[in-house]
Amino acid sequence: MTQSQNLLLTYFRHMTIFEYTIAVFLDLSKAFGTIDHTLLLKKIEHHGIRGLALNWFESYLSNREKIVQCNTATAFKMPITCGVPQGSVLGPLLFLVLYCSVL
């Protein structure tokens, strides 16, 4: 059973016995693209990562560029100053480092 199916089943169970049910849904689909690199590096340092390891994270996040292409038209390169690389192993870890300190 998926999480969505489990949620719906629980919801309907509580409705049948006339209990109140409240759900909060957060859309985090764009969350990885909104992480500011400067803030993220400060949070990493706050958690005790310093020196060579911090320099490695800084190198991992810096000097990235994006290019938008539609059919044959290509836009110019733009620097990426926020977000973590999509599909990376470090992406979820870096996201948690930033947002777990907010919760």
HELIX and SHEET records of a PDB file:
HELIX    1   1 GLN A    3  THR A   16  1                                  14    
HELIX    2   2 ALA A   31  THR A   34  5                                   4    
HELIX    3   3 HIS A   37  HIS A   46  1                                  10    
HELIX    4   4 GLY A   51  LEU A   61  1                                  11    
HELIX    5   5 LEU A   90  TYR A   99  1                                  10    
SHEET    1   A 2 GLU A  65  LYS A  66  0                                        
SHEET    2   A 2 MET A  78  PRO A  79 -1                                        
SHEET    1   B 2 GLN A  69  CYS A  70  0                                        
SHEET    2   B 2 ALA A  73  THR A  74 -1                                        
END                                                                             
